[in-house]
Amino acid sequence: MNVFIVILLIFFSVCANASKVPVALIIDLDRRLSVLKSEIFIAGEDLSENYENSSLYHIKNKSWIKSLESITSDDIDDSTEYKNYKRILYGISLQGIGNNRQALNHYNKVSSNSIHYATAQLNIALLHFHDGHINKAFNKLDKLYSGSSVNLNARLKNRILLILGYLYLKSDKFNEARKIFRKIPVGSTYFNSAIIGTAQAATKSQDFSASENVLLYLQKNRTYDLAVDESYILLAYTYEAQMEFGKAARAYEKAIAYYSERLKNIDRLLYENVPLKIDEVFKKHIFVVSGNKIDLLGRLPYSFFNNYSQSKQLLIQISDLVGEKNKMHQRATDLFAEYRDIIKPLLLDELMIRKNILLDYINQSRYRLATTNDRASALK
């Protein structure tokens, strides 16, 4: 069992061969949304920490050269914070073309009193991790999390905790990893991944009871993200590690049945031309499609999803104010539909990625089931 299958999903953005969303289209949607909002005097949310910059869309599409070209040099009118923000964007783009040293220089230029300092330091730590310098990454993150002067929002704090936990896990410091994972609260985007990390740490330290308990807790979820999917094969492996081959075999069989059903569900959405119904939306960028929880923040900036949410609210408000049989309502309807037309293909791409991961899980489960049965037979 690859202990770090989840950490790879956390650290690396996995993208299918999808058609890229045109930056000009998204900017035009934003402009049209602003016009409609101004016409009915809607107060938008404060996006002071989500600066509009076309380079961010290029970065999400991994168009590194375009993102570098779209980041203008520091303008005399730019605020200090906007300069810091652009330094981070430039650093990410440089990393994208493999120029890590220059990227590091740009991250280090972000001042310690900046609201973007924590993001810059996190990027430095991840750069160290990708380069194989685990201790450097760990020290940077530990200092960042423990620093009383660093301004950390809840999402960033939990992300740092998750990465710290996996670094402890990679360093075979299992008890420390479990303590870190327990600090991530229920309701956090990273909670389920923290549960998987806790189970891995417990299994490695031979606390099998704790591992089993947290994995069974995770399987009670009614929506399926990658952590929930992984819990089935990991639970079977937990039994196998205890040499309880009968229980392990039954758990692998259950995992195979579970993955088979999940694959049928996804194939139905991908290939049977079924209307893609979005059941719920969490935090504006996390969608639930037929039970599959999908986070699209890795595909487009937060501001896009904020605008999508506002376009939906705007449509409702226009209906209440002026009714539905008028040009303003039609413009709002068309705008919301265009946002959905961007989101739906991305959801399908992510479902295809999920399918490939599930195929890997079911193949691993079948292999482990065969070897478990062999080991059980050898003991008779």
N, C-alpha and C positions, 0 to 999 in steps of 0.2 A: 504494500500500500504506500503510495506516495504521500507522505505527511504534508507536503507543501503544495498540494494541488490547488487548495483554496488561496494560498498566498499569491500564487501566480495570477489568479483571477483578480485579486485585489490590486496588485501592483501594475499589471500590464493591461492596457485597454485592448480587448479582442474585438476586431471588426470583421464582418463578412465583406465579400466583394460587392458592396452596395453602391448604387449610383449616389454620388455626393449631392448634398442639398446646395443649390446655388446660393451664394452669399447675397447676391443682388436681390433675389426673391425675398429672403428673410428681412432684409433692410426695408424693402418696399412694403412688406406686411406691417412692419413696425411703424412706418410712416402713416399708413392708412389707419392703423389702430389709433395713433395719436390724434389724427384729424377727427375721427369719430368721437373719441373721448372728449375733445375740446368742444364739440358741437353740443353735447349734452351735459357738460360740466362735471364729468367724473374725475374724482381725485385719484390719481394712480399711486401705487406704492412707492416708497422711497428706494430707489435703486442706486444709491450713492456708492455702494460697495460692489455693484455689478455694472461697471462702466461699459457703455456700448462701444465696441471696437470690432471692425470687420475681421481683424487678425484672429480674434477668438474663434470665429466660425471656421477660418482656415485651419486653425490648430485642431479643432474637433474633427475635421475631415482629414487630418494628417497631411495637409498641403503645406509642407514646411517652408518651401521657397516663397510661396504666395504670402504666407503669414509674415515672413521676414520683410518682404517688400511692402506690406501694408502697415507695418509699424513705423510711423514717422519718427524722425529724430526729435529729441526734446525741444519743445517749442517754448519760447519765453513766456507764453501765456499759460502753459501747463502748470497745474498745481503740483506741489511736491509729491502728493499722494498719487496723482496720475502718472508722474514720472516713475514712481516705484512700481506701479501696476504694469506699466509698459516694459520695465526691466524684467519682470517675471515672464511676461509674454515672450519677450525676446529670448530669454534663457530657455524656455520650453521649446521654442522654435529651433534654437541652436542644438539642443539635445536631439531634436528630431532628425537633424542632418549629421548627427554623430560628433558634434563639436562640444564635448562635455566641458573642456577646460574653459572655453569662453563663456559657456552657460554659467559655470560656477562664478566667474568674475561678475556677471550681471546680477546673480542672486546676492552676492556679497555686497553689492552697492546699495541694497535696500536697507535703509537706516533702522536702527533698533527701536525707534519710537514710532515707526510706521505701522498702520493697521495691516499692512501686507507683510510685515516682518516674519510672522509665524509661517505664512505660506512659503516665503522664500527659504526659510530654514528647513521646512519640511521637504522642499524640493532638493535642497542640498543633501539632506539625509538619504533620500531615495536615490539620488545620483550616486552617493557612496555605496548604497546597497547594490545597485545594479553593477557597479564596478567591482563588487566582491569584497569591499572594505566594511565588513559587518560591524566591527568595533567602533569605527568612525560613525557609522550610521546610528548605532545604539547610543553613543555618547551625545550625539547631536540631538536626538529625539528626547533622551532623558533630561538633558539640560533645558530643552524647549518646554517640555511638560512641567518641569519643576520650577521654572523661572517665574517668580511672582510678578515681574514687571511686564511679562509678555501677555498681550491681549488675545485670548483664545475664545472663539465662539464654540458652542456646544458641539457642532458637527466636526469642526477641526480638532477639538480636544479628543473626541471619540475616535476619530481616524488615527490620530497619533497613538492613542492607547492600543488600538488594534494592531498597528504596525509594531509597536514596542512588544506586545505580547508575542507576536510571531518571531521577532528577533530573539526573545528569550527562549522560545521553543526551538529555534534553529541552533541556539547555543546550549541546548540540553539543560536549561534551567527551568524545569517543568513547574515547580511550585511557584516561582516568580511569575511565570507566564499565566498561571491560573489566577493569581492575585490581580494581575493587570486586566485580564479579560473580565473578571467579575466587576470591575469599575464601570464597564459600559452598560448603561441602563436599558431596561426594556423600553421599546419604542424607538430606539436609535436605529438608523439605517444599518449600522454595523453590528447590531445585537446578535443576529443569527450567525454571522461569521465568527463572532466571539464565542458562541456556544460550541461551534465546531472546533475552534482552537482549544477551548477548555477540554473537550472530549479527547482531542489528540494528546494534550499534555497529560491528562489523567491516565490514558492508555499507556503512554510511554513510561509513566511512573508506577505502573501496575496497580493503579487505583481503579480497577475495572468497574466497580459498583458505581462510582461517580460518573464514569464515562457513559455507562448504560443509562443512568438516570437522565442526564442532560440530553442525550440523543433521543430517548423516548419522549422527552418533553418537546423537543424540536419537531418530532414527527406528528404532534398533535395540531400543527399548523394547518389551516385550511387553504392557504395559498402556498405556491411552490416557487421558492427562489433556489439558487444554487446550493445554499447551505442545507436546506431541507432535503434536496435531492441527494446530496452527498451523505447525509446522516444514515441512509439505509445501508450502504456498502460499508460505512465505517462501523456501524453497530455489529454487523456480521464479522468484521475483522476483529473487533473487540472480543467476541466469543472465541474466535480462532486463536487469538493470542493467549487465551487462557487454556487452550487445548481442549475446549469443550466442543468437539467436532460435530456432534449431533446438533447442538443449538446453532453452531455456526452454519452448518449446511441448511438448516431450516431458515435461518436469517438471510442467507444468500439466495435461497429460492424465493423468499418474500421480496427481496430487493429486485430480483429478475422480473417477478410479476409486476411490481410497482413500476419499474422502468418501462416495461412493455406497455402498460396502460398510459404512462406519460407520453411515450412516443406515439401511440395511436392518437392521443389528444392533439399533439402538436402537428402530426401529419394531416389530421382533419382540417386544422386551421390553415396549413400551408398549401395543401393540394386539392382540397375539395371545394374551393371557391365559396367557403363559408363566410358570411359577413363578419368582419372582425369587430366583435362587441367589446368595448372597453367597460369593464364592470365598475371599477373604482379608480380613483387617482389619489395618491398620497404625496404630500409635499410637492405637488405640481409636476414632478418629473418621474414619479414612480407609478407605473400603470399596472393594472391587473387585467389580464386578458384570458378568459376561461380558466381562471385559477392560477395562471402563470404570472408571477410578479416580475416586472421588468423595469429596471432603472435606466432611463435614457440620458442621464446627465453626462455620460461619457460621450454622447453623440452630438449634443448641442448645448450651448451655454444656458445657465439658469434663466437669464433674462428672456430667452425664447419661450420657456415654459411659463414664466410669469405672464408674458404677453398673451400666450394661448389661454391661460386661465382668465385673464381680463377680457379677452374677446368673447368668451362664453358668458361671463357676467354681464358684459355689455349688451349682448343679444337679448338676455332676459330683461334688462333694464329698459331697452328700447321698446320691447314688446309691451311692457307695463305702461310706458309713458305715451307712446304714439300708436300702439297697435302694430299689426303685422303687414297690412296691405299698403305699404308705402316704400319709397325708394331707400330711405334710411335703414329700414329693417332689412331690405334686400341686400344692401351693402354690408351690413353686419353679418348677415347669414353667409354671404359669399366669403367674407373674411374668415369667419370661424371655420368654414368648410376647407379653405386653403391651408389653414393651420393643421387641420385633421389630415389633409392629404399629404402633408410632410411627415406627420407622426406615424401614420399607418405603415408605410413601407419600412420605417425604422423598427417598428415592433415586429414585423415579419422577419427582418434581418436578424434581430435578436432571438427570435424563436428558432431560426435555422441554426444559430450558434448554440442555443440550448439543446437542440436536437443532437448535434454532433457531440456535445459533452455527455448527454445521456447515453448515446451509443457507446461511448468509451466506458461509462460506468457499467452498462449491462454486459459488455464484453469482459471487463475485469471481474464482474460478479460470476459469470459463467466459468471463467478460468479458475477463480478461487474456489468455486463450488466443486469443480473436478479435483483439484489438488487436495481439498479438505476431505472429500470422500476417499481419496487414495490414502491419505494419512490415517483416517479412521479405520480403513481396512487393514492397514499395516499393523495396527495395535491389537487386532483381534487374534 
